Structure formats: C-alpha cells, structure tokens
Amino acid sequence: MEAAVFEYHKEEDTVDIEAFQGGKQKLIQPTSLKDPKFEKLKEALVCWINSTLKTEHIVVQSLEEDLYDGLVLHHLLSRLAGVHVSVEDIALTSPAQIHKLEVILEELDSRLGLQDSSQIKWNVKLIHNKDLLATIHLLVAMVRSFQPELELPPNVKVEVVVIEVTGSGIRSEVQTEILTEEGDSGPDSPSNTEREDPIEQLLKLEAHKVNTVKKAILHFVNQNMSTMGLQVADMDKQFADGVILLLLIGQLEGFFIPLYDFNLTPVNHSEMIQNVTLALDLLNDMGLHMSSVEPQDIVSQDVTATLKVLYALFKKHKEKK
C-alpha cells in the first residue's frame, strides 16, 4: 500500500484527476514513511488494537489494509465504548462496507466529541480507500478519548503533499501534518502529569505515605486470600513467581484457573515468567492494560511494577464494593 501511494510522485506517472476532483488529497512523503518515530507510532497503534481485541481473536498487521472494511473499528467501538451498532459483523461487498463505516464513524465522531467538522481528519471515503494518514488520525483520537493513560510516541509529524484540482489545473504544496503532540507523553508536560500512573506519583511521596498505601493494598490482598489459607507478608517478594498473583486474580474475578495452565510450584526463572505472563494476559482480558509492566519486572521483584499490578486490582474491586 505504501509503495503504491508514492507512485504518484514519479515523474513518469500521471495523477488520477478523478480521484482528486472536488477536493484535496494528502499523500505522505516517502521520507516520512521511513521516519523511526512514525514507524514506532504505527507499531504502537497495531499493538494497542491487538491487545484490546485479543479476546475477539482479531489480529491486525497493517493499519491501512486491515481497517478499511469496518470490522476492526466495529469491535473497537464495542469493546472501548460498550456501543453495539446494528450492522453486520462481516461486510463483504464495497457498498456494505461503506454503509457499515458510515454507521460506525457517525457513532465514533459523536463519542469522540468532535461535532466541529474541522477537527475531523477522516471520513468514510478515506478510511475505505485505505488512507493511512486518515486511519492514524482516527486511531490516535480513539486512544486519547478511550484510553488516555496509554502512552503514544510524542511529537510525531509527517510531511505531506497536498494536491488540489481546480478549474485552472492542479496545485500542490508540501505541509507538515501533526499526528501526536510534543507534550502527549513528555515527562514535563502538564497533561502527562495528570495522566501519570498513580503508583509513579505515590513513590515520589514521603516514605510513610508510601507505606500507608502499601499496607492498605496488603490488607486487601490478605482479605481475599484468607479463604484459601494463604497470607502475604512480603509484598515485594511473594508475587515474583506469579503463583499468588494468579490465585488472587481468580479469587477476585470468580473463576478457577486450571492447574495445568500454570506452574503451581515453579522451580526456575522460565516457569516464573510463564506464570506472570499468564497473569498479565488475564489482566489485559479484564480491561486492566498494564502496558508499562513486563513479566520480567515482576519476576525480578521490581517494587514499582508489582505495586502497579496490585493497585489496578485493588482499585477495580474496591470500587465494586
């Protein structure tokens, strides 16, 4: 898809006038497509989609090739906003896909709070035509609205050629298109401070305040583990092998994790990693996206990572009571 886009820039090629008639067309410059920041943003969005739709067994590999028919956007809308629109799940024909996109984008634009059309940088035609620029703008807006805690690469810009067909001919100019802002996830930005993980903020406080929160979380854990005859005394170490973490998740969520799915008595680092990986996958399926925590962090007894996971469970289940 990307290679095809840039065939417009070859001198021997001619511009398809009908495709541009009556408006402007933006084409990403080849150099911008190879920009590491741009590639990183694409990877982050693909990872976010696949993580969000893991339970639906939907896997996206290409943003422009896999979103044009409305299937992925349909499932994202349902998963993130709890909105179930009345459209067929799989649209095979072009008219059916366009109709589906019309319904989904109308609902999405409303949910994103973008009543001002000047703020909307995508439309049914662009998405269905596999326009990468429009697709990324839409996905970034969805992340910002539905999961603002998710960090996207900041300050991502691309150079685009804007082609406009007028009565007197074809005009073109190069512009800079901003995909993510400088302060989207920068360490000093006010917006980042507001969205910073609560545990990151906590650990910047005085030691006695940190201990107070840790005691509250520990009490919560032991309250829920007491029926299993288990007790946690050392929060920093006892979650490292993933066993108690898995049992706690099952206890809180009301389901039993088959013993053959994990290592009840892990004897090496690999088995611990397998346990913690399963725990993080379960959290993700529950809607608790721990994107900043890796299995290795928990196994290596990283206090911050362990607290992030436990706090997420604590917050979810305390709010239920």
Steps between C-alpha positions, in 0.01 A plus 500: 500500500772744598700437185190549286431837658832636394466405140317833473831674556683340209546734205391236250169449680192713452263607774157343498296819457168338586632381835580856603214686332299720733741503794849458634702182527787456747783263416766417757852572383723189463757637746234535771389140455851390592523731803566283812250705703228438243579129485495483880157668508363248250639213707351644820155529340514147358605368841218693669237364262621142533518526877150650520345242268693198621189333643327541161795319336548791260857565389595811304823511301450806279309812603394599151430148371315360803267785604338609174199264518381613845540165679783609733344843568169327576662281764707786645186711540325214677796415722607852597168684517257214560307609191338233284392640164254317280722397210609166363823373653666413170426720198624339180389743230623855458150658549451296817840606632429866427162481672661333801769768519238775478315362803817434702670833425185696579489333841874539552504869408221555751681305773825683431321832549601634160190684390721762329567351157831691476638276777419181310785389278339182372183397322336191357659543158853541637479203735344277235766608251766381747635848562777449758508863617126513571506158666777604740326828585186303590683244712700763689175685578348174628798432726491852639126473572458142620841419649683826578738316735654320202825664397548558130828623348493879539569768242438284193473707182493412134559700185208475258443618146159667473362472147196704398321494167358839400343637187837635393695181557674311777661671796726332752686603813694330777364527854584359841230284655508450878397150615591524870588810699833587660351471849292185444728289715794722577628482859450870568163558338202593722278252317747222572513592868123474518507159329808368679452162658376541861776270625766711328359803680477309829864396497604865478338568838642459849580146615223489763236587240629227270487249787144600585381420148700177490339389826152574363571294188653219708193492723280480189708210364492302824128558542442327169761228544396398853229263372777306324709480815768727350654817636744748352756651734756631251329670208828569323605134480200270526351597163822439306417144390147592387322230702330720761428761235315244287307366800407855602372584152290183493362573848409860416350424161316187615657246268729201544827485311571135413820378663630376166494859370776617733784375721371465856853442632733672252858389534677724252492846344326379182205353692465822701494704179230269360286551811532878503441522125174310546402734785564811289305348209206439733517860624499620142192286424333662803563845354791580732768585244840490672696625198786632714552170685695208357502146646871537571427803720284297738735199503797726580303636799465851360301677773346756266377240250355277773320793658356609164342157446365470854371857501311438175325199661448691825341798322271286283365284778483764771278704268263203468432498872 
